[in-house]
Amino acid sequence: MRDLSWLGLHWDEGPGVGGDYGPYRQSERNSLYKQHAEKLLDSGYVYRCFCSNEELEKMKEIAKLKQLPPVYTGKWATATDEEVQEELAKGTPYTYQFRVPKDGSLKINDLIRGE
């Protein structure tokens, strides 16, 4: 933010000013991100994926050999609660994956790139 002050830019809300929508630094917003991730999990829009980097690289290699774009197989999309809890108990790192239909298409409207 100091880098922008030389331009004479002044903001109504943010670091150093405060406001209703803080915290303003990404590193201080983890609890907010976790809250929204839990909402997405509860809604069924996402699921936890416990695939290792090696597993994901292997999926990419297989797709490349078949001359296909990299595709995640959805290995954890159908995991039982028991399987997920087992991985959580082991402390296995995970990412969130969006559930997408296997058949048909999914359109995303990006504010910058469009549909």
C-alpha angles and dihedrals in degrees: 000000000000088000091064098045093078087065090061092247114155123184131207095219137019143073111353092013103057127205143161100297104056156158090082103187115084092225090059095051099070094112090053092050091048091051092054093044089055090051090053091048092049091049092052094238092119138025135197116262116202096184114138122233087253092055091049092049090051090053089052092049093050091050091048091052088053089047091243129132115262108282129186109225095218090238093163098038092094099035116138121241088251092055092049093047090050091055092045090051090052090051093240110173115243144184131209117251124194116236109241129180115263091214126046125015139292121218122203122195107213114195091223105030098032125217 
